[in-house]
Amino acid sequence: FSKHIIKSFPSDISAGICCGWAYVGEGGVHKMVLSIRWNPETHIIHTFKEDFYGEILSIVITGYIRPEKNFDSLEALISAIQEDIEEAKRQLDLPEHLKLKE
């Protein structure tokens, strides 16, 4: 990502679910959802043809979706994950997020 893009990012972020852009190895830039907590996890919204173990993953967080929460069941967790993915897609299609994809 270019320096002018990096300078526009916030200096801190709260724990929770965020969205943004991910770049893996020599591939393109893809939409992603990120869970920020003690053990951060990135979900790239893209189907890759092969594994990319050992590649460098670069991410840019551009939006906040919701705070962390506990779930009463696996089904509730899966439902929330799907909702987070749909919200990330919606946010990342907005002009203010698309301009940060460069």
Secondary structure, DSSP 8 states (H G I E B T S, - for coil): --HHHHTTS-S---SEEEEEEEEETTS-EEEEEEEESSS-EEEESS--SS--TT--EEEEEEEEEE-----SSHHHHHHHHHHHHHHHHHHHTSHHHHTT--
